[in-house]
């Protein structure tokens, strides 16, 4: 495993991180909590993964307690990131499906949410604390910024930033956050078949000397070899919310990349190629694949060690997008008879 440091901080993180949502929710088919703990511990012990990204909303706290159980005895050896902003404490009932919850950005809620997260994770501090899917008003809020700075001064958080979403997009918010004082990093979606708006965000991160964290590198299974056009996912599975026509369109680019020799053989798998696509950018310090099995834990972790992308290979992949693949996706989507269900991508 290779490691990168967030500019302007002393936080060193593994190039491949672990997005805890895959083992703390039912969205990816992992329902055995003990198995989830095993994967989390193996990530550190066997593959050198040190960056673990979770949120208070994942499993209504399970995404944090599972870290305490799996990694509590090595707290000083790992970097723990969590998120805040969704009000999971005043809901009338259990969360339904992938719908977005109400947000609360008051200083009182931020402090309360942090204390609950610290208790669940069994720690005195969070390494990286993130606004969870903030709109522009929250990104620019001086009240939120001052609250986070005070929590940092108190030693309860080391650094802070934002995770942008819930789905693809949020370019303006991402750029604004990168230009805000004291934001150490932001988290965005970026992958081979969803290159916008990351293509416009990455140069800003470079210019501002800020870090990016990438999630959904495999486009919900399209780029890790698991997508089966004939398979129907359970309605609780995150992949069931991806438009079928969009997924089928993505098969085209996977085939083209294989024909061009970008993956396969002994050099790299399609899943490793997808991770290396983001790691090609120096400002992207870590990538969060969806880890659901021992096999893909090993495959994805080793993406940090296999042959890196050359400039020619990277340019070829970008060319597939800018050369018309994005337009082909739009054409496939225009043929969809009904609007797809909005998907919460973290």
C-alpha positions as CSV (number, residue, x, y, z in Angstrom):
1,X,0.0,0.0,0.0
2,X,1.2,3.5,-0.8
3,X,0.2,6.6,1.2
4,X,-0.4,10.3,0.4
5,X,-0.6,13.3,2.7
6,X,-3.3,15.9,2.6
7,X,-1.6,19.2,1.7
8,X,-1.2,21.5,4.6
9,X,-1.9,18.8,7.2
10,X,0.0,15.9,8.9
11,X,-2.7,13.4,7.8
12,X,-1.2,10.6,5.9
13,X,-3.8,8.2,4.3
14,X,-3.7,5.0,2.3
15,X,-4.3,5.5,-1.4
16,X,-7.1,3.0,-1.1
17,X,-9.5,3.7,1.8
18,X,-12.5,1.8,3.1
19,X,-16.0,3.4,2.7
20,X,-17.8,2.0,5.7
21,X,-21.2,2.4,4.2
22,X,-20.8,-0.9,2.3
23,X,-20.8,-2.9,5.5
24,X,-23.0,-0.7,7.7
25,X,-26.0,-0.4,5.5
26,X,-28.0,-2.9,3.4
27,X,-27.5,-0.9,0.2
28,X,-24.7,-3.2,-1.0
29,X,-26.0,-6.6,0.1
30,X,-23.8,-7.0,3.2
31,X,-26.1,-7.8,6.2
32,X,-23.7,-9.7,8.5
33,X,-22.2,-7.2,10.9
34,X,-19.6,-9.6,12.2
35,X,-18.4,-10.2,8.6
36,X,-18.2,-6.4,8.2
37,X,-16.0,-6.1,11.2
38,X,-13.8,-8.9,9.8
39,X,-13.4,-7.0,6.5
40,X,-12.5,-3.8,8.3
41,X,-9.8,-5.4,10.4
42,X,-8.4,-7.3,7.5
43,X,-8.2,-4.1,5.5
44,X,-5.7,-2.8,8.1
45,X,-3.9,-6.0,9.1
46,X,-3.5,-7.6,5.7
47,X,-3.5,-4.7,3.2
48,X,-2.3,-1.6,5.1
49,X,-5.5,0.4,4.6
50,X,-5.5,3.2,7.2
51,X,-8.3,5.5,6.0
52,X,-11.8,4.7,7.1
53,X,-14.7,6.9,6.0
54,X,-18.1,6.7,7.7
55,X,-21.0,8.9,8.7
56,X,-23.4,9.1,11.6
57,X,-26.3,8.4,9.3
58,X,-24.9,5.0,8.0
59,X,-27.1,2.4,9.8
60,X,-28.2,5.1,12.2
61,X,-24.9,4.9,14.0
62,X,-23.8,1.4,13.1
63,X,-21.2,2.8,10.7
64,X,-19.4,4.3,13.7
65,X,-19.9,1.6,16.3
66,X,-18.6,-1.0,13.9
67,X,-15.3,0.9,13.7
68,X,-14.9,0.9,17.5
69,X,-15.4,-2.8,17.5
70,X,-13.1,-3.6,14.6
71,X,-10.4,-1.0,15.1
72,X,-10.7,0.3,18.6
73,X,-7.4,-1.2,19.8
74,X,-5.4,0.4,17.0
75,X,-7.1,3.8,17.1
76,X,-3.7,5.7,16.9
77,X,-2.7,3.8,13.8
78,X,-5.7,4.7,11.6
79,X,-7.4,7.8,10.3
80,X,-11.1,8.0,11.0
81,X,-13.4,10.3,9.0
82,X,-17.1,10.8,9.7
83,X,-19.8,13.2,8.6
84,X,-22.5,15.3,10.2
85,X,-25.5,17.4,9.1
86,X,-28.3,15.0,8.8
87,X,-30.6,15.0,11.8
88,X,-31.0,11.3,12.7
89,X,-32.0,12.1,16.3
90,X,-35.5,13.5,15.7
91,X,-37.0,11.1,13.1
92,X,-40.6,9.9,13.6
93,X,-39.6,6.4,12.6
94,X,-37.0,4.3,10.8
95,X,-35.5,5.7,7.6
96,X,-37.2,4.5,4.5
97,X,-35.2,3.6,1.4
98,X,-32.7,6.0,-0.1
99,X,-34.6,9.2,0.6
100,X,-32.6,12.2,1.9
101,X,-33.1,13.1,5.5
102,X,-33.6,16.6,6.9
103,X,-30.5,18.5,7.7
104,X,-29.6,20.6,10.7
105,X,-26.5,22.9,10.6
106,X,-27.0,24.7,13.9
107,X,-24.0,24.9,16.2
108,X,-26.0,23.0,18.9
109,X,-26.7,20.1,16.5
110,X,-23.1,20.0,15.3
111,X,-21.8,19.7,18.8
112,X,-24.4,17.2,19.8
113,X,-23.8,15.1,16.7
114,X,-20.0,15.1,17.2
115,X,-20.4,14.0,20.9
116,X,-22.6,11.1,19.8
117,X,-20.1,10.1,17.0
118,X,-17.2,10.2,19.5
119,X,-19.0,8.0,21.9
120,X,-20.0,5.5,19.2
121,X,-16.5,5.3,17.8
122,X,-14.9,5.1,21.2
123,X,-12.5,7.9,20.6
124,X,-11.7,11.4,21.9
125,X,-11.3,13.0,18.5
126,X,-12.1,12.6,14.8
127,X,-9.3,13.0,12.3
128,X,-11.5,14.4,9.5
129,X,-15.0,15.8,10.1
130,X,-17.1,16.4,7.1
131,X,-20.3,18.4,6.3
132,X,-22.5,15.7,4.7
133,X,-23.9,16.8,1.4
134,X,-24.0,20.5,2.1
135,X,-25.8,23.1,-0.1
136,X,-24.1,26.3,-0.9
137,X,-25.6,28.1,2.1
138,X,-23.9,25.6,4.5
139,X,-20.6,25.7,2.6
140,X,-20.5,29.5,2.9
141,X,-21.8,29.7,6.5
142,X,-19.5,31.5,8.9
143,X,-21.4,30.1,11.8
144,X,-20.7,26.5,10.8
145,X,-17.0,27.4,10.0
146,X,-16.6,29.1,13.4
147,X,-18.1,26.1,15.2
148,X,-15.7,23.7,13.5
149,X,-12.8,25.9,14.2
150,X,-13.7,25.9,17.9
151,X,-14.1,22.1,17.9
152,X,-10.7,21.9,16.3
153,X,-9.2,24.2,19.0
154,X,-10.8,22.0,21.6
155,X,-9.0,19.0,20.1
156,X,-12.2,17.1,19.3
157,X,-11.6,17.2,15.5
158,X,-8.2,17.5,13.8
159,X,-9.3,18.7,10.4
160,X,-12.6,19.3,8.6
161,X,-14.0,19.5,5.1
162,X,-17.1,18.4,3.2
163,X,-18.5,15.4,1.3
164,X,-20.4,16.5,-1.7
165,X,-23.6,14.9,-2.9
166,X,-25.9,13.1,-2.5
167,X,-25.4,12.2,-6.2
168,X,-23.2,13.3,-9.1
169,X,-22.8,17.0,-9.6
170,X,-22.5,19.8,-7.0
171,X,-19.7,21.6,-9.0
172,X,-20.3,25.1,-7.6
173,X,-20.5,23.8,-4.0
174,X,-17.3,21.8,-4.5
175,X,-15.3,24.7,-5.9
176,X,-16.6,27.1,-3.2
177,X,-15.6,24.6,-0.5
178,X,-12.1,24.2,-1.9
179,X,-11.7,28.0,-1.7
180,X,-13.0,28.3,1.8
181,X,-10.3,28.8,4.5
182,X,-9.4,25.8,6.6
183,X,-11.2,23.1,4.5
184,X,-8.6,20.4,4.4
185,X,-10.3,18.3,1.7
186,X,-13.6,17.6,0.0
187,X,-15.1,14.3,-1.1
188,X,-16.5,13.9,-4.6
189,X,-17.7,11.3,-7.0
190,X,-15.3,10.5,-9.9
191,X,-15.0,7.6,-12.2
192,X,-14.3,6.7,-15.8
193,X,-18.0,7.0,-16.9
194,X,-18.8,9.9,-14.6
195,X,-15.9,12.4,-15.3
196,X,-18.0,15.5,-14.9
197,X,-17.9,17.7,-12.9
198,X,-14.7,16.3,-11.4
199,X,-12.8,17.5,-14.4
200,X,-13.5,21.1,-13.4
201,X,-13.0,20.5,-9.7
202,X,-9.6,18.9,-9.9
203,X,-7.7,21.9,-11.3
204,X,-9.2,24.1,-8.5
205,X,-7.9,21.6,-5.9
206,X,-4.5,21.7,-7.5
207,X,-4.5,25.5,-7.5
208,X,-5.7,25.8,-3.9
209,X,-3.4,23.0,-2.7
210,X,-6.3,21.1,-1.3
211,X,-7.0,17.4,-1.2
212,X,-9.8,15.4,-2.9
213,X,-11.3,12.1,-1.7
214,X,-13.0,10.1,-4.3
215,X,-16.0,7.7,-3.8
216,X,-18.0,5.6,-6.3
217,X,-14.9,4.8,-8.4
218,X,-16.6,1.8,-9.9
219,X,-19.9,3.4,-10.9
220,X,-22.1,1.1,-8.8
221,X,-20.5,-2.1,-10.1
222,X,-20.2,-1.1,-13.7
223,X,-16.4,-0.8,-13.5
224,X,-15.5,-3.7,-11.2
225,X,-16.7,-6.6,-13.3
226,X,-19.8,-7.4,-11.2
227,X,-22.4,-5.8,-13.3
228,X,-24.8,-8.2,-15.0
229,X,-27.4,-6.7,-17.3
230,X,-29.6,-9.6,-16.7
231,X,-29.5,-9.5,-12.9
232,X,-32.2,-7.7,-10.9
233,X,-31.1,-6.2,-7.6
234,X,-33.2,-6.1,-4.5
235,X,-35.0,-2.8,-4.0
236,X,-32.9,-2.1,-0.9
237,X,-29.7,-2.6,-2.9
238,X,-28.1,0.7,-4.0
239,X,-27.5,-0.7,-7.5
240,X,-31.2,-1.0,-8.1
241,X,-31.5,2.8,-8.3
242,X,-29.1,3.1,-11.2
243,X,-31.0,3.6,-14.5
244,X,-30.8,0.4,-16.5
245,X,-30.1,2.3,-19.8
246,X,-27.3,4.2,-18.2
247,X,-25.7,0.9,-17.0
248,X,-26.1,-0.7,-20.4
249,X,-24.5,2.3,-22.0
250,X,-21.5,2.0,-19.7
251,X,-20.9,-1.5,-21.0
252,X,-19.7,0.1,-24.2
253,X,-16.8,1.9,-22.7
254,X,-15.7,-1.1,-20.7
255,X,-15.6,-3.2,-23.9
256,X,-13.6,-0.4,-25.6
257,X,-11.1,-0.2,-22.8
258,X,-10.5,-3.9,-22.8
259,X,-10.0,-3.9,-26.6
260,X,-7.4,-1.2,-26.1
261,X,-5.5,-3.4,-23.6
262,X,-6.1,-1.1,-20.6
263,X,-6.9,-3.9,-18.3
264,X,-6.7,-7.7,-18.3
265,X,-3.8,-10.1,-18.2
266,X,-1.3,-9.7,-15.3
267,X,-1.1,-5.9,-15.2
268,X,-4.4,-4.9,-13.7
269,X,-8.1,-5.8,-13.5
270,X,-10.9,-3.5,-14.5
271,X,-11.6,-2.8,-10.8
272,X,-7.9,-1.7,-10.3
273,X,-7.9,0.4,-13.5
274,X,-11.0,2.3,-12.2
275,X,-9.2,3.1,-8.9
276,X,-6.0,4.1,-10.7
277,X,-7.9,6.4,-13.0
278,X,-8.5,8.7,-9.9
279,X,-5.1,8.1,-8.3
280,X,-3.5,9.4,-11.4
281,X,-4.3,12.9,-10.1
282,X,-1.9,14.0,-7.3
283,X,-4.6,16.0,-5.6
284,X,-6.7,12.9,-5.1
285,X,-5.2,11.4,-1.9
286,X,-7.4,8.4,-1.5
287,X,-10.2,6.4,-3.3
288,X,-13.1,4.7,-1.5
289,X,-14.2,1.6,-3.4
290,X,-17.3,-0.3,-2.2
291,X,-15.8,-3.3,-0.4
292,X,-18.2,-6.1,0.2
293,X,-16.1,-9.3,0.1
294,X,-12.6,-10.6,0.9
295,X,-11.9,-11.0,-2.8
296,X,-12.7,-7.4,-3.8
297,X,-10.9,-6.1,-0.6
298,X,-7.7,-7.8,-1.9
299,X,-8.2,-6.7,-5.5
300,X,-9.0,-3.1,-4.7
301,X,-6.2,-2.7,-2.1
302,X,-3.7,-4.0,-4.5
303,X,-4.6,-1.3,-7.0
304,X,-2.1,0.9,-5.1
305,X,0.7,-1.5,-6.0
306,X,0.0,-2.7,-9.6
307,X,1.4,-0.9,-12.7
308,X,0.3,2.7,-12.5
309,X,-1.4,4.4,-15.5
310,X,0.8,6.0,-18.0
311,X,0.0,9.5,-19.4
312,X,-0.9,7.8,-22.7
313,X,-3.3,5.4,-21.0
314,X,-4.9,8.1,-18.9
315,X,-5.4,10.4,-22.0
316,X,-6.9,7.4,-23.8
317,X,-9.5,7.0,-21.0
318,X,-10.3,10.7,-20.9
319,X,-10.6,10.6,-24.7
320,X,-13.3,8.0,-24.5
321,X,-15.3,10.5,-22.5
322,X,-14.6,13.7,-24.2
323,X,-14.6,12.0,-27.6
324,X,-18.3,11.4,-27.4
325,X,-19.0,8.8,-24.7
326,X,-20.8,11.4,-22.5
327,X,-23.0,12.2,-25.5
328,X,-23.8,8.5,-26.0
329,X,-24.8,8.2,-22.4
330,X,-27.2,11.1,-22.8
331,X,-28.6,9.4,-25.9
332,X,-29.2,6.2,-24.0
333,X,-30.8,8.1,-21.2
334,X,-33.1,10.0,-23.6
335,X,-34.5,6.7,-24.8
336,X,-35.6,5.9,-21.2
337,X,-39.3,5.9,-21.0
338,X,-39.6,6.8,-17.4
339,X,-37.5,9.0,-15.1
340,X,-35.0,7.0,-13.0
341,X,-35.4,7.1,-9.2
342,X,-32.8,9.6,-7.8
343,X,-30.0,7.6,-6.2
344,X,-28.2,8.5,-3.0
345,X,-24.6,7.8,-3.7
346,X,-23.4,8.5,-0.2
